Amino acid sequence: MAWRPSLEEVEAAARVLARAGNHYRWWKPYKKSYEEMFATDLMAKSEFDGIVEQMLMAAHEARSATT
């Protein structure tokens, strides 16, 4: 069975990505936090978290392949 990050790990990483994306203007800047931004759009939160989860899983797989 494939390793999966916990919800807490996904949300923590998503907060980092959301802050970086706003800072570097990778997308339209938001003045709201990650929690505020997605509080009213659960589909967007789910999709964003899903991308972050895939990134964490790929990183874990890459690390496992080198050890």
Stockholm file with secondary structure:
# STOCKHOLM 1.0

chainA/1-67         MAWRPSLEEVEAAARVLARAGNHYRWWKPYKKSYEEMFATDLMAKSEFDGIVEQMLMAAHEARSATT
#=GR chainA/1-67 SS CCCCCCHHHHHHHHHHHHHHHHHTTSSCCCSSCHHHHHHSCHHHHHHHHHHHHHHHHHHHHHHHHHC
#=GC SS_cons        CCCCCCHHHHHHHHHHHHHHHHHTTSSCCCSSCHHHHHHSCHHHHHHHHHHHHHHHHHHHHHHHHHC
//
